[in-house]
Amino acid sequence: MKKLIPLVMVAGFSSPAFADITHKMTSSFQLTTNAAATQVERIGSTYTASGSGVTMDVGGGNSADNLVGGLGTLSSGVGQGSIATATQTSAGGAFSFSQSFIQGDVIETTAPAVGAVSDYSSQVSTGVGSGTGTGTVTSAHAVTAVGGGSGTSSIGQFVTELNIN
């Protein structure tokens, strides 16, 4: 019996547990310097007129073609024509008249310079970034990201991953 006890003890501990362990550490930086850019949006002109008990006239009659054609073309954002006039059709009678004109942007033939104001209604201009950001990682895994000036972005990260299978 005494010989059997050590054999049972060795057999019970003969297969130790094994596991695959993977440990990964990664540091990364994203350093960005903006390029100069200008983005514009042009709005068009709109004109509406309505009425009852009146005749509308823009230089030559009351047809829709005369109303629209009477506005002329835009030059530097200013219309060269005229808008409608209304004349009551019967004295003392009921009438209504309304008109609306939204002056659109002139069509530019050259692109605006960065930072310059053009004839467009909506404009966003971004200047070029100055300098370049920096990033450092120490042996203690400390991550430092420093911007490089206006128009720059510096992002740093440290990721540690432990897998036990």
Secondary structure, DSSP 4 states (H G I P E B T S, - for coil): -TTHHHHHHHHHTSS-----EEEEEEEEEEEEEPPPEEEEE----EEEEEEESEEEESSS-SSHHHHHHTT--EETTEE-S---EEEESSTTS--EEEEEEE------SSPPPTT---S-SEEEEEPPP-S--EEEE-TT--EEEE--STTEEEEEEEEEEEEE-
